[in-house]
Amino acid sequence: MPNGNRPLSDAWSLALCGALLAASLPHAHAQSANRSVPTVQAPAPADAPLTDKERAVAAKVYVGAAPCELGKSVQIEPVADEPGYFDLTMGGQRYRMRPVETTTGAVRLEDRTLGAVWIQLPNKSMLMSQRLGRRLADECANAVQRAAAEAMKLNPPPHLLDVAQVPSR
């Protein structure tokens, strides 16, 4: 440039904007604390009776042993005196799991006390720790799920980004 000044690069501009935003956050937070915040419905307590939808989720849970990757294994058994609840055991850890309704159709079980979540998909399951923010066991599958995984390999579902063309009017 003729006068020796160079325009700020995009990265430098973003860094500067980020620093300015971060510097303004404590002030913005203090202002927002005075505003009313909409409330969000909390999940039912762990000892609340199961809803019809939660009982429907419980009916879909695969029980028994589910071998996982890295030599881990998960055992899921129904709780005899609490229909709809499951004991999930991995290693020396035992979780009391409650079914949770989902919008995706996946089977979800939670132990809210210990922060564990079991997600069961048609082809695999996983155990996650909400407290640690990581998976405790992945690629867990019983015989039914292994068969579903093989079927998906032979006849893969459509890619998420594949969009069906909508006929024009």
Secondary structure, 3 states (H helix, E strand, C coil): CCCCCCCCCHHHHHHHHHHHHHHHHHHHHHHHHCCCCCCCCCCCCCCCCCCHHHHHHHCCCCCEEEECHHHCEEEEEECCCCCCCEEEEECCEEEEEEEECCCCCCEEEEECCCCEEEEECCCCEEEEECCCCEEEEEEECCHHHHHHHHHHHHCCCCCCCCCCCCCCC
